[in-house]
Amino acid sequence: MRLNRRSLLAAAVAMLALTATPHPVRAADDPAVAPIRRLYAKFEEALKNGAGDLKSRLAIVGETLAETFDTPAMVRTAVGPKWKTFKPEQQDALTETFGKYFVTLYANRLSQAAGGKFQIEPKSEERGPNRVVSTRVSNKDGDDSEVDYVVNAGNKVQDVLLNGNVSEVASMRASFADPLKGGSDGLLKFMRERTDGMLAAKVSPRE
């Protein structure tokens, strides 16, 4: 087919329009979305044959959970102003214990999504210095919840928002209030007992 001057000009204009139009960022290209995609892939792997037991789920998702979440920042925020009153060795102990507690807590909750689906929005949303990755998690009965991940500049999750406004870190801060009356030792005892309790339970409790 011969192209006359007019059709060549039209083709050139169309090409210019395509190159000038910004393309939406795909999920694979969004650095804030990438860790959530990896995390949910592990979740799906852990639930492939049903929920199983907690220790089995931890073996699959534990390392990825630890890599995805900024647990040192989360525990500092959850403890609040008292954090600065603790000695470095106390802060280190709290950070290590919180990491184990948090990973166990999430692996325990994961059983509730057995037989369900995980959906991730392909592009994160800017929110102040952070970005929010929106997802939807459904269970086997079709009940779903909006789960949003607050991702910092280092592409680590520093908070989780349930249904858009219930902050995971804020909820933890409330639950830590009484244990913190006993100082760092009180909080350490609380987290260790909760972690051991989840690991010992035959049926995962609903958190």
HELIX and SHEET records of a PDB file:
HELIX    1   1 ARG A    5  ALA A   20  1                                  16    
HELIX    2   2 ALA A   27  ASP A   29  5                                   3    
HELIX    3   3 ALA A   34  ALA A   46  1                                  13    
HELIX    4   4 LEU A   54  THR A   68  1                                  15    
HELIX    5   5 THR A   71  VAL A   79  1                                   9    
HELIX    6   6 GLY A   80  THR A   85  5                                   6    
HELIX    7   7 PRO A   88  ARG A  109  1                                  22    
HELIX    8   8 LEU A  110  ALA A  113  5                                   4    
HELIX    9   9 GLU A  168  PHE A  176  1                                   9    
HELIX   10  10 PRO A  179  GLY A  182  5                                   4    
HELIX   11  11 GLY A  183  ALA A  200  1                                  18    
SHEET    1   A 3 LYS A 117  ILE A 120  0                                        
SHEET    2   A 3 ASN A 130  SER A 138 -1                                        
SHEET    3   A 3 GLU A 125  ARG A 127 -1                                        
SHEET    1   B 5 LYS A 117  ILE A 120  0                                        
SHEET    2   B 5 ASN A 130  SER A 138 -1                                        
SHEET    3   B 5 ASP A 144  VAL A 151 -1                                        
SHEET    4   B 5 VAL A 157  LEU A 162 -1                                        
SHEET    5   B 5 VAL A 166  SER A 167 -1                                        
END                                                                             
